[in-house]
Amino acid sequence: MCASSSPKREFLRGGQNGSACLLRCVIVEFRCPESFRIRPTRPVAQDPPEFISASLDAGDEQNGRSETDPRPALPDVCEQIITSIPESHRGQRRLRYLAEQTAKLSPKRERALRDHVNQFVRRTLELDASDMDLGGRACDGNVWYRVDGEKRREDEFGAYDPLETDILVLNLLNEQQTQQLLEAGATDFSYRLEDVTGEDGRPRRFRATAYSDYDHAALNMRAITDEVFALEDLGFHEKIQQGMMFRHVRDGLTLITGVTGSGKSTTLDAIIDANNEDFPGHVVVIAQPVEYMHKPKQCIVRHREVGKDVATFKTGITQALRQDPDIVVIGEMRDPATIQAALEITDSGHKVFSTLHTSSAMETIDRIVAEVPPEEQQRVRHRLADVLRCVISQQLLPKIGGGRQMAKEVLWVDSSARAAIKNDNVGEVYQMMWEGGNQGQTTLEQDLYRLVRKKKIKPEHAMDYANNKKRLRRLF
């Protein structure tokens, strides 16, 4: 059976009799498994690396394309860098070489490559997608988008060689981010489209992660909302809403948890904005990267980005103690040092909000305790019980009629829950949430059942996302 695919540019290297390698760019067009044809483009001479950075910028041409190639044209400099790669460079050594060459580009050429990526980024907004993915062999040369929770490739942009996307991704990074990518395998940063403004009149922003994918550079960008939901629109019980407000509860740790893409940032921004409008104070946000930028209303709202304004989450938390904050927001408690620092600043009498990648209140408690050595776990368990105020665990499900619907589990830590945590009887917490509806508490299964009855989600989707499927079956 015949199969077709978008034309893909591949760079082949040839040479014989010890002569210098001659590089040819060929385009392979697959029509069916039985036959293919190779149509060579013009030969490309191997230029020394100095040529790339020293070339004049006037009249920067675009790469040649076949008439059937749907891709936007790449700036010529992309091909020049690729054809200058030494024969001996492979794997991470080749990626380092590409990073060195992109770092030498003139501002005009940097901008041309960035404008090429911006076409993909703008498409994220046009599709109302949450994420964009690019680069590495896993993407098969395509640009991918997550729309209504599902990944799909965008054929409109055609296919790219992994070396081409390496250059496009590396060109977005500064020196520190490039070094982190090469040494640690990933780097987080924020990105914005200067020519696209949101509802708030500011450039649209994205949370970006560049990472190594089998010796190539890959990229994920997540669209940051340009508007903040009102806290009351998220469906929390009045008691829980009050617990989130500094005016009513002036200390304690509140955790927003869930898997990646479950709306944690949306909920956190709604809480920050509600407090910003409610009392005159000082909010310090420590994140990597900073996503939504809150404007000062009644509060001073400072945004400190890890890697840009402060070296680590722990350092940012420690420094916040000397900055006279009322509320400290920690983007993510991702390691033992950050968890310990978060407990310390909460223990000092501050109101703290943070996130964790856990799917339930019980898992959240167990995860925090398990992050420290066994000999310290009892001490941390007692400390956590004393400072923890609320745990909100979220899921985003397919909504009937299209879109996504949030389902949540809510634990409000009262004296009974506090005693259960201290005594390592976390299993009792689930029953407390089940029976604590008058306090605004709910298990995920109870909330899923409520959404099914309101015809917001399908029963089969509720069952797929439930943590305790046996309990949910009983409700049905």
N, C-alpha and C positions, 0 to 999 in steps of 0.2 A: 504494500500500500504506500502510495507516495506521501511524503511528508515534506513540508516546506518550513523554512524559518527565515527570520530577518537576516539580511546580509551581515556578516561579521568580519571586521578587519583584523587580519593577523599579520604579524611582522616576522618574516623569515630571514635568516642570515645564511649567506652562502660564501664559498671561497674555495680555491683549489691551488695546488702546486705551491703552497706556502705563501701565496700572495695575500695582500690585505683583504679583509672581508668586505664584500660588497653587499649592501643591504637593499632588499627590495620589499616594497609594500604590495601585497597582493590581496585581492578580495575574493573570498571563496563564497560562491552562491550555491546553496543546496537546493536542488529541485526535487530529487527523489533519491533513495538509497542506491539505485543502479548507476547513476551518472552524476557527474558534476563538472563544471567548467571553471577554469581559473583565468581571470582576466587581470593581467598585470597593469598597474598604474606606472607612472614615471619612476625611474630609478631614483633613489635618495642617497646621496653621498654621505659618508660618515663624517660629521663635523666634530671637531674637538669641543669639549665642554665650554671652553672660553667663548666660542662662537655664539652660544645660546644667550649668555648674559651680556655679551658685548654688542649684539646685533641692534641696529637702530629700530625703533618701534614704529616708524612711519609706514603706513600701509600694511599692517599686519594682515596676512592673507588667511583664509580659512582652508582647512584640509579639503582636498578633492573628494567627491562622493559619487557613487553610481546614481544614475537617474532614479533608480527604484529604492535607494536608501532613504528611509524616513527620518533618519537622525538629524537633529540640528547640527550645523557644521561646527567642528572643533577648531579653535585657533591653531595656526600652523606650528606654534611653539610646542604643542603637545607631541606632534610627530617628530620634531627636531630633538626633543629630549629623549624620546624612546629610541631613535636610531643612533643616538650617541652612547647607549649603554655598552660598556665593554663586554666582550665575549665571555670573560671569566666571571662576571657578576651574576650570581643566582641567589634566589631566596631572600633572606634578610639583607644580605649585602647589596642586592639590587634595589631593595626598597630604600635602604639608606642612601644609595646613589641618587635615586629619584628625589628624595627629600632634600639632598644637597643642591640639586639643580633647580628645584622649584624655589628654594630659598634665595637663589641668585637672580630671580626674574625681576624685571623692572616693574614699577607700579602699574604701568599700562597693561603689561602682559598678565600680571596678577589679576587685574580687574577683568580682563577678557575671559580668563578661565573661571573666575567667580561668577561672571554674568551667565556663563554657560550652565553652571550649577543652579543659578537662580531660576532658570526655566523649570527645572525639576521641583524646586521648592515652591514656586508659585502654583504649580499644578496640584500640590498638596491642598492648598486652600480652595482651588477650583473644584476639586473632587470632594471637599469636606472630609478629607482623610485625617486620621490621627497621626499617622507615621509615614515616613518615606525611607526606603532602603536602597543603597547603591553600593556597588563595588564588590570585589572579591569574586572567586569562582562560583560561590553559592548562588549569586544573583543571576548567573548565566548571561551576563552582559546587559541585563535589563534593569530598568528602574521599577521598583515595586512600591505599592501603597497599601496601607491598611484602611479599608473603608467598611464601616459598620462591623468592625471586629474581624474582618477577613482580609488576608493578604491577596493581592493580585498584581500581576505585572502590567505595565503600561506600554502597549505595543507602539504607541505613537512615537516614542523616542527611539525605537529601534534597539540595536544591540551594540555594546561597547566591548573592546578588548580590556582585560583586567589591568593592563599597564596604563591604558588611557584613564580609567577610573582611579588608579593609584595617584596619578598626577592631579586629577580634579579634587580628590579628597585632601591630599597633602597641601595643596595650595590654600586650603581654608584655615590651616593651623598656624599659630605663631611658633616661635622657636621653642618655648617651654613645652607647649602642647605636643610638638613634633618629637621632642626628646622623650616625653612621657609615653607616647605611642610606641616608639622604637624600643624603649627599655622595659616598660610595664605591659605593653600590649594593648593599651586602651587609654583614651583621654576624653574627658567630658568638657564641653564648652557651650556657650550660648551663641546663637546666631540670629541675625535679624535682616529682614528685607526693608531696605531704606525707602524703596519706592512704593511700598504697599502699607497703608495705614489701616488700623483697626477701628472699632467703634469708639475707642478712647482717644483717637487722633494720633496715636503713637505708632511707630513702625511695628509690623508684625514680628513676633519673636518665636524662636524655636529652641528646644533643648536638643543638643546634638552630642553624639558619641561616635568617635572614630576609633576603630579597633583593627587588630591584625586578624586576617582570615587566610590562613595557610600561605603566609609570605606575601599577601596582598593587603591593601588598605580598604576597609569597608566602612560604611557610614550609615548611621540611623539618625533621622531628625524627627522630633515629635513637635507638633504644632502646640504652642502655648496659647490658651484662650485669651482673647482680647477683651473679655468681659468677665466679671465675677458674679457668681450666683449669690443671691440673697440666702443667708443662713436658714431663714424660715422656709425657703422653698425646697430644702433638702429632706424635709419630712421627719425631722427629729422631734421627740417629745419635748414639751416645754421645760421640764426639769433638766433634761440633757442640754438644751440650748442655754439655760441659765448657768449650768456648770462650765460651759465654755467661755463665758463672759467674765472678764476681769472684775467688773463691777460687783458681781455676785460671789465669785470664788477666786481669790487672789493668789492662790498657789496651787501646786500639784502638777502632775504629769498626765497629759492626755495624748494617747497614741492613735494615729490613723493608720490602719494596716490593710494589706491586700496585695494581690499579685500585681505585676507590672501591667499598667493600663487599666487599673480598676477605679480610677478617679480620685486617688488619694490627694493629689495636688489641688484638684478642684475643691475638695472639701476643706483642705487646709487654707486655701486662699479665701474661701467664704468666711471662715472663722476669723482670719486676720482682718478682713474688711469689716466684719461686724464689730469687732473691738475698736478698730480705727475710727468708726463712726460713733462709738458709744462713750468713750471716756478719754480725758486728756492724759496721755502717757507716752511711753517710749517702747517701741517694738524693735527688736533686733532679729533679723532673718539671716541665718547662716545656711547656705545651700551650695550645691555643686551639680549643675550651674544654677544661678538665679533664674527663675522662670518669670512669673508675673511680677511686674514692678508696681508696687502699691504707692499711690500718691499720698502725701500727708493730708489727713483730714483733721481729726482731733488729736491724732498721735504723730510723733516723729516715727517714721518707719525707715530703718536703715537696712540696706541689702548688702551683705558681705559674701562674696563668692570665693569658695575654696579654690586655691590655685591662682587667684588673681589678687584678692584683697587679704587673704589669710592662707597660711600654708596647709592647715588641716582643720577638720571639724573640731577636734579636741582643743587646738589652739584658739580657734574662734570662740568656743564656749568659755574657756578660761579667761580670755580677754573681755568677754561680755560682762563678767562679774564686776569689772572696773568701769563699765560704761553706763551705769545707772539705768538698767532696763527694768521695765515692769513685766514684759513678756519676752521670752526667748523662743524663737522658732528654729528647730534644727531639721534641715531638709531630710536627712535620713540617718538613722542609727545603724550604721553598716558594719561596725567593728567593735571589739571589746573596749577599746580606748574611748570611743565616742559614747558608748553606752554608760561607762563609768562616769564620764564627765557630765553626761545628761542627768544622771542620778544625783551627782554632787551639786549641780547648780539648782536642781529642784529642791534638794534638801536644804539649801541655803535660803529658801523662802520665796523663790520665783515661780511664776506660772510658765510652764514649758509645754510646747507642742512639738511632736515629731512623728516620723513614719517608720514603719517596718514592713518587710516583705513576708508577712505571715497571713494566713487565711482565717484565723479564728482568735478569739480572746484567750482561750486556753493555750493555744500554740504560741501566742505572743509572750505570755508569762514564762512558759517553759523555755522559749528561745533566749530570752534575756538572761535567765538564770544559767542556762547551759553555756553561755558565752564566757564565763569565768571558770577558773580551775576549780575542781571539786572541793578543795579545802576552803574556798571562799564562797561557795554557793549558798550556804545557810545565811551568811551575813548579807549577801546581796538579796536573797529572798525576803528577808525582814525589811531591808531598806526599801525594796521595790513596793512591798505591801504598804509601807508608811507613806510613800509619795505618790503612788498611782491613784489617779482619780477616775479616769475613763478610758475604755478601749473601744474603738469603732472599727470593725472589720468589714470591708466592702467587696462587692462583686458587681461587675457590669454585665448584664445579660441582654440577648437579643429581645427587642421590644416588639410586641404585636403591632403591625403597621409600619415597622421600620424604626431605626434608631436604636439606642441603648437605654436600659433601665437599671437604676442602681438598687441593689438589695444589700441589706446591712445587718450586722450583728452588733449589739450595743451592750457593754458591761459598764455599770456604774458601781464603783468600788465603795461599798458601805462597810460597816463593822464586820458583818458576817463574811463577806468576800475577803476582807483583809485578814481575818483569822484563818480562812481556808488557804490563802496564799502562804502565810507564815508557817502553817503546819504541813505544807506540801500536799494539800488535798485539793489540787487544782480541778480534779474531776467534779467536785461539788459546785464549782462555779457555773457549769452549764445549767444545772438545775435551778440555780439562783436566777440566772437570766430568764429561764423558762417561766419562772413564777414571779418575775419582777416587773411585769408590764405596767403596774401603777407607778413605778419609778422611771418609766421610759426605757426599761431594758427589754431586749428581745434577742432570741436566738436567730441565726440565719434561716433556719428552717421555718420558724414562725413567720418571718418576713416574706420568705418565698411563697408560703401558703397564702398570705394576705394579698400578694401581688397577683397570684393566679386567680383568686376569687374576684379581684377587681378587673380581671381580664387585661392586665398589663403584660403578662408573660404567659407562655405556654407551659402546661404541666410537665412536659418532657424536658423542657429547658430548666425548669425548677429542679427536677430530679438530677439533671446533669451537674448542676452547680452546688448542690447541697453537700455540706460536710458530713451530716448524719442522715443518710438516706433512709435508714430504718425509722427514725422519728418522723421524717416527712411523709413516709408511706402511711403511718398511723393517722396523720392529720388528714390525708386524702381519703 
